[in-house]
C-alpha cells in the first residue's frame, strides 16, 4: 500500500510558480545544460549532484519540500513492500498521522525488517542500539503497539514472536555495548506488549548485560501490569546490587541526552538533569501507580544525589510529587512520596 506519492520532474514542480528552464538555471546559478538534462526527468533526484541540489533548494520554492517528501515516501513504500513480503502489514495511515517524526518511524520499520528476517545478531543489535533515546523509543513503542490506528503494524505479534526468539542470540558470551543496549530495548518493548517475561529465566551472563536487560524487563512490566510489588522488588535489587544502581543512574540522563552515551556506562561528575526533569515530570502525570512508585522510591533519590536542583525544576518536582501522592490510596506510595518531599524541602 502507498499513499499515491508520484515522482515529479523539475518542470512539474516549478510550472505553478511560472518559472521556465532558463529562469531556474539563472536563479540557481547552474548551467542551463545541467538543468536541461534534468528538466523532464521524474528521476532527476537520482541523477543530480549534492551541490547542484543545494543550489536548486536555496533558489527555487518547492524543491526542498519535494526532495524531502519524495525521499521519505520512496523509503516508506520500499519498507511497506518488504515487510508485506515477510507477513507484516504496515498501517500507512497510522504512520502518516503519527506525531513522531517519520524518519524515526521508518527507522523502526527497518528494525522490524532486520528482526523478522532473523539477520545476524551483531547486525540487529548494532541497529537497535541506535534507538536509545526518548524520540527513538516512541517510534519503537508505536512499532510494537497493538492499539488499532496507533501502531505501525496492523498485527505486530509476528514481530513480537521474532523478537522473543532473537533475545537469546543477543545474549552472546563476548562483551558488546550494542548488544547490551539492544537487549534492554527489545525486552522493554516486548514486555510492554505482552506483560510477561521475555525469557523464562535470567541470562547466565552476569554483570551489566544481565542488569540492563532486567531493567528493560522491569520497566516494561511496570508499565504493562501496574505491579507495585515488582516496583518494590526492583528497588531492593538496586539496594543490594551496585551494578544495578550504576545502570539505573546512567539510564535516564543518556536516554534524555543530558549525558553522552558511553560504552563504559559512566557519567560526568557534574551533570544538570534539564531534559531528564522534563521527562520525569511528564511521566509523573501520565504513568500508572507502580511506575510512579518506582520513580519516587528508586530513581529520583539517585537523581537528586547527582543534581539536587533537578535541572532547576526541583520546585516543580516537589509540587508534582505532593499532588500525586495526596491522591494515592496505597500506603507504600504515600510513604515514598513523603520521604521524597522531606528531602526536596531539606527536612529529611
LINKA-V920879 format. One record per residue. N is the residue number from 1. RES is the residue in one small letter. OMEGA is omega as a letter, one per 20 degrees, with the letter a starting at -180 (* if undefined). Layout:
((N/RES/OMEGA) (N/RES/OMEGA))
//
This chain:
((1/x/r) (2/x/r) (3/x/r) (4/x/r) (5/x/a) (6/x/r) (7/x/a) (8/x/r) (9/x/r) (10/x/r) (11/x/a) (12/x/a) (13/x/a) (14/x/a) (15/x/a) (16/x/r) (17/x/r) (18/x/r) (19/x/r) (20/x/a) (21/x/a) (22/x/r) (23/x/a) (24/x/r) (25/x/a) (26/x/a) (27/x/a) (28/x/a) (29/x/r) (30/x/r) (31/x/r) (32/x/r) (33/x/r) (34/x/r) (35/x/a) (36/x/a) (37/x/a) (38/x/a) (39/x/a) (40/x/a) (41/x/r) (42/x/r) (43/x/a) (44/x/r) (45/x/r) (46/x/a) (47/x/a) (48/x/r) (49/x/a) (50/x/a) (51/x/r) (52/x/r) (53/x/r) (54/x/r) (55/x/r) (56/x/a) (57/x/a) (58/x/a) (59/x/a) (60/x/r) (61/x/r) (62/x/a) (63/x/a) (64/x/a) (65/x/r) (66/x/a) (67/x/r) (68/x/a) (69/x/a) (70/x/a) (71/x/r) (72/x/a) (73/x/a) (74/x/r) (75/x/r) (76/x/a) (77/x/r) (78/x/a) (79/x/r) (80/x/a) (81/x/a) (82/x/r) (83/x/r) (84/x/r) (85/x/r) (86/x/r) (87/x/r) (88/x/a) (89/x/a) (90/x/r) (91/x/a) (92/x/r) (93/x/r) (94/x/r) (95/x/a) (96/x/a) (97/x/a) (98/x/r) (99/x/r) (100/x/r) (101/x/a) (102/x/r) (103/x/r) (104/x/a) (105/x/r) (106/x/r) (107/x/r) (108/x/r) (109/x/r) (110/x/r) (111/x/r) (112/x/r) (113/x/r) (114/x/a) (115/x/a) (116/x/r) (117/x/r) (118/x/a) (119/x/a) (120/x/a) (121/x/a) (122/x/r) (123/x/a) (124/x/a) (125/x/r) (126/x/r) (127/x/a) (128/x/a) (129/x/r) (130/x/r) (131/x/r) (132/x/a) (133/x/a) (134/x/a) (135/x/r) (136/x/r) (137/x/r) (138/x/r) (139/x/r) (140/x/r) (141/x/r) (142/x/r) (143/x/a) (144/x/a) (145/x/r) (146/x/r) (147/x/a) (148/x/a) (149/x/r) (150/x/a) (151/x/r) (152/x/a) (153/x/a) (154/x/r) (155/x/a) (156/x/a) (157/x/r) (158/x/r) (159/x/r) (160/x/r) (161/x/r) (162/x/r) (163/x/r) (164/x/r) (165/x/a) (166/x/a) (167/x/a) (168/x/a) (169/x/r) (170/x/a) (171/x/a) (172/x/a) (173/x/a) (174/x/r) (175/x/r) (176/x/r) (177/x/a) (178/x/a) (179/x/r) (180/x/r) (181/x/a) (182/x/r) (183/x/r) (184/x/a) (185/x/a) (186/x/a) (187/x/r) (188/x/a) (189/x/a) (190/x/r) (191/x/r) (192/x/a) (193/x/a) (194/x/a) (195/x/a) (196/x/r) (197/x/r) (198/x/r) (199/x/a) (200/x/r) (201/x/r) (202/x/a) (203/x/a) (204/x/r) (205/x/a) (206/x/r) (207/x/a) (208/x/a) (209/x/r) (210/x/a) (211/x/a) (212/x/r) (213/x/a) (214/x/r) (215/x/r) (216/x/r) (217/x/a) (218/x/a) (219/x/r) (220/x/a) (221/x/r) (222/x/a) (223/x/a) (224/x/a) (225/x/a) (226/x/a) (227/x/a) (228/x/r) (229/x/r) (230/x/r) (231/x/r) (232/x/r) (233/x/r) (234/x/r) (235/x/a) (236/x/r) (237/x/r) (238/x/a) (239/x/a) (240/x/a) (241/x/a) (242/x/a) (243/x/r) (244/x/a) (245/x/a) (246/x/a) (247/x/r) (248/x/a) (249/x/a) (250/x/a) (251/x/a) (252/x/a) (253/x/r) (254/x/r) (255/x/a) (256/x/r) (257/x/r) (258/x/r) (259/x/a) (260/x/r) (261/x/a) (262/x/a) (263/x/r) (264/x/r) (265/x/r) (266/x/r) (267/x/r) (268/x/a) (269/x/r) (270/x/a) (271/x/r) (272/x/a) (273/x/a) (274/x/a) (275/x/r) (276/x/r) (277/x/r) (278/x/a) (279/x/a) (280/x/r) (281/x/r) (282/x/a) (283/x/r) (284/x/a) (285/x/a) (286/x/a) (287/x/a) (288/x/a) (289/x/a) (290/x/r) (291/x/r) (292/x/r) (293/x/r) (294/x/a) (295/x/a) (296/x/a) (297/x/a) (298/x/a) (299/x/a) (300/x/r) (301/x/r) (302/x/a) (303/x/a) (304/x/r) (305/x/a) (306/x/a) (307/x/a) (308/x/r) (309/x/r) (310/x/r) (311/x/a) (312/x/r) (313/x/a) (314/x/r) (315/x/r) (316/x/r) (317/x/r) (318/x/a) (319/x/a) (320/x/a) (321/x/r) (322/x/a) (323/x/a) (324/x/r) (325/x/a) (326/x/a) (327/x/a) (328/x/r) (329/x/a) (330/x/a) (331/x/a) (332/x/r) (333/x/a) (334/x/a) (335/x/r) (336/x/r) (337/x/a) (338/x/r) (339/x/a) (340/x/r) (341/x/r) (342/x/r) (343/x/a) (344/x/r) (345/x/a) (346/x/a) (347/x/a) (348/x/*))
//
